[in-house]
Amino acid sequence: MSAVLVFVEHDRGVIEESSLQAIGFAREVTSSSVAAVVIGAAGTEVAARVAAAGVDAVCSIDASALADYAPEAWGDACAQYAKSVDAIAIVGCGTDRGNEVLAHIAAVLDTPFISNITQYEASVPVKLTRLRWGGSLLEHATLDVGLAVLSCAPHAFDSPQSGVGEVPRSEFVAALRDDAARTRIVERVSLASGITLQTAPVVVSGGRGVGSADGFAHLEALAELLGGAVGCSRVVTNQGWRPHSDQVGQTGKRVAPELYIACGISGAIQHWIGMQAAQRVLAINLDKDAPMVTKADFAVIGDLHEIVPAIVEELRRRR
Ligand SMILES: Cc1cc2nc3c(=O)[nH]c(=O)nc-3n(C[C@H](O)[C@H](O)[C@H](O)COP(=O)(O)OP(=O)(O)OC[C@H]3O[C@@H](n4cnc5c(N)ncnc54)[C@H](O)[C@@H]3O)c2cc1C
């Protein structure tokens, strides 16, 4: 088989949306076969699900050393499979895990790894654009290698609409030592709420303009009414108004909600990097020339301490 392999990420059986985007990316890389590689304990179940997601074949690789996230062992196993099928390329999504596993694959195969690609032109040589420096720089590059390991930037490529259904499925046995996994999961802690900053459909985020920790009460009320989560800028975490786990941006979390409501956030590039994948942005700001306002889809110019409570009140009234 001569195919592009897609490293499929899943969390105990639940396929990550980012991996579906990676399948879409693989279709840009090749007009020939795309095969999914599914690793770990839930591999066989996931293989059945991923078969319907637009690939031509699925291979599962399972072993005791692969049961939980183990980037070196996963990378080694994928690399062995890629060699055995003479893969054209190995792709994945540029999530933290995706990039880590792909980096190991590239190291084992001694081949280049090109991460966070946003555009790909399958010419000779290949022309591509990729994110550098946390997304603050776009690099245009050409690629001229036999076997490449590539990751697409999250949300840069669409997931395929659907697949053909039944596709050939296989299992691969990788030669791994029992201690190949250098990390071991000793405890799992469930989140109290199902919504996290990174999965919330709406993020209500506050910046310096919120003015204090207490000022976030209205943002929390709005987030709750919209089924969303609260985020913030670095100024806010530096001030100790919110924990660092709420920070959005280059040195915080990357979010991609349907709606990002930026309250009193100027829109510095380091913040923008963390929420640029939002489908829609609503800026609430005193300054009509703030970068967040000029780049937003919608803006309300005024004091957030009046506007946010007014929105909350109106939502409550309508309910
Ligand atoms: C290496 C590096 C990494 C960084 N990483 C991050 C990161 O991950 N995330 C991040 O956010 N920043 C990061 N920063 C900091 C970033 O450069 C900005 O300083 C920061 O994002 C600004 O936060 P802010 O928008 O809350 O504050 P400001 O830039 O001070 O903006 C405040 C905004 O609030 C508006 N405002 C004030 N009062 C009101 C009001 N009552 N109603 C409505 N609007 C009001 C103002 O008009 C202004 O636009 C990083 C910087 C560096 C150098």
The ligand as an ORCA input file, in Angstrom:
! r2SCAN-3c Opt
* xyz 0 1
  C       5.839     36.714     25.318
  C       4.472     37.270     25.626
  C       3.425     36.387     25.767
  C       2.142     36.870     26.061
  N       1.116     35.973     26.175
  C      -0.134     36.464     26.360
  C      -1.250     35.575     26.422
  O      -1.132     34.338     26.369
  N      -2.481     36.111     26.571
  C      -2.706     37.462     26.662
  O      -3.860     37.878     26.802
  N      -1.646     38.325     26.613
  C      -0.378     37.844     26.489
  N       0.640     38.735     26.478
  C       0.370     40.137     26.839
  C      -0.178     40.956     25.677
  O       0.881     41.493     24.951
  C      -1.051     42.115     26.214
  O      -0.275     42.889     27.097
  C      -2.309     41.663     26.915
  O      -3.023     40.749     26.138
  C      -3.190     42.897     27.178
  O      -4.260     42.505     27.981
  P      -5.606     43.365     27.968
  O      -6.143     43.426     26.584
  O      -6.470     42.794     29.028
  O      -5.120     44.795     28.483
  P      -4.917     46.153     27.713
  O      -4.046     45.992     26.532
  O      -4.502     47.154     28.736
  O      -6.357     46.510     27.170
  C      -7.438     46.856     27.967
  C      -8.602     47.183     27.057
  O      -9.756     47.384     27.845
  C     -10.478     48.487     27.343
  N     -11.252     49.006     28.470
  C     -10.808     49.602     29.606
  N     -11.834     49.859     30.437
  C     -12.950     49.428     29.814
  C     -14.322     49.416     30.161
  N     -14.755     49.884     31.338
  N     -15.190     48.908     29.266
  C     -14.788     48.429     28.066
  N     -13.503     48.407     27.683
  C     -12.596     48.887     28.554
  C      -9.418     49.438     26.819
  O      -9.957     50.307     25.853
  C      -8.410     48.463     26.240
  O      -8.695     48.190     24.877
  C       1.920     38.267     26.213
  C       2.990     39.138     26.036
  C       4.238     38.655     25.759
  C       5.375     39.635     25.577
*
